[in-house]
Amino acid sequence: MSRKRWSYRLSRPIPVKDGPTLRTLDDVRIFMLDNLPEDDQARRSWQKACEILLAAADGLADVSAVTRQVELALFQQAKSMAK
């Protein structure tokens, strides 16, 4: 089994409202585990982000795909909170 590459940098930093700025795969992993409410973790957009995150850490997916999916998940999360 290969070693995960959590230090890979995202395509661009992702600022999280009232939270950290995500810069690496590890930042995303920690954010999802420690800061994301369980209801949001269950959302399809975050599930997809998790799948791509794990694949990118294994070198099987492009880090830019993680960046795009996390941005989308954060956007959808904010949109649902505005309702």
Secondary structure, 3 states (H helix, E strand, C coil): CCCCCCCCEEEEEEECCCCCEEEEHHHHHHHHHHCCCHHHHCCHHHHHHHHHHHHHHCCCCCHHHHHHHHHHHHHHHHHHHCC
